[in-house]
């Protein structure tokens, strides 16, 4: 089964491309990246996602896509 936990473990140590940063803490993303399906170029690291962080433009009601480092580019 593919669950969030299996994905988290699978991508735990993987670093995303340089410049891929969390939109809340501004740290480079290591592990799963949560890409907002509403906000352009907005990502959350797993720590900020777990804290349910929001910004002035990114809201908790926005859909997120969990992405590993080797996700296909659009």
N, C-alpha and C positions, 0 to 999 in steps of 0.2 A: 504494500500500500504506500502511496505517496501522501505524506502528511507534512505539515509545516515543520514538525520536529525532525523528520527524516531529511528534509531539505536543509534545515538549519545545521544538522550534523554534517551533511555532505559538503556544504560550502563554508564551513566554520573558519577555515584558515585562508580562504582565497581572497586576494586583494583585487578590487575592481580597477579599471583603467585610471591612470593618473588624471586628476581633475574631477573624478567622480566623488563628490562630497555630500555629506548629510546636510539637508537644508535647514536643520535646527542647530546642531552642534558644530557644523562645519568641519568635522573630522573626515579623513579619507575612509571610505567604506570597505570594511573587511567582513566577509561572510555574506549573508543574504542582504540584498538591497531591495528596499520597498519603493518602487517607482509609482508616483501618483498618476492616475489615469485621467486626471482633470487639470492639474497644474503643469504647465510646460516646464520641462527640465527640473523637476523637483523630486528628490530622493530622500528617504529616511534610512538611517542605519538601524540595526536591530534593537539597539538600546533605546533610541528615541521612539521607535515604533512601539516597543513594550511599555514605555511611559505614556503612550497615547498623546504625543506632542502635537500641538497645533501652532500655526503661525497666523499672521493677519490674513493671508490668502489661502493657506492650506488648512482645511477643516477635517475633523474626524469623520465626517460623512462622505468624504471622497473615497472612491475605490482605489485600492493599491494593488500592484502587481509584484509578487515576490520573484526576484531575478537572481540567479547565480552568475558568476563571472563569465561563464561560457554561453550565456544567452545569445541568441541570434540578433543581429542588428536589424532594425527596420529598413 
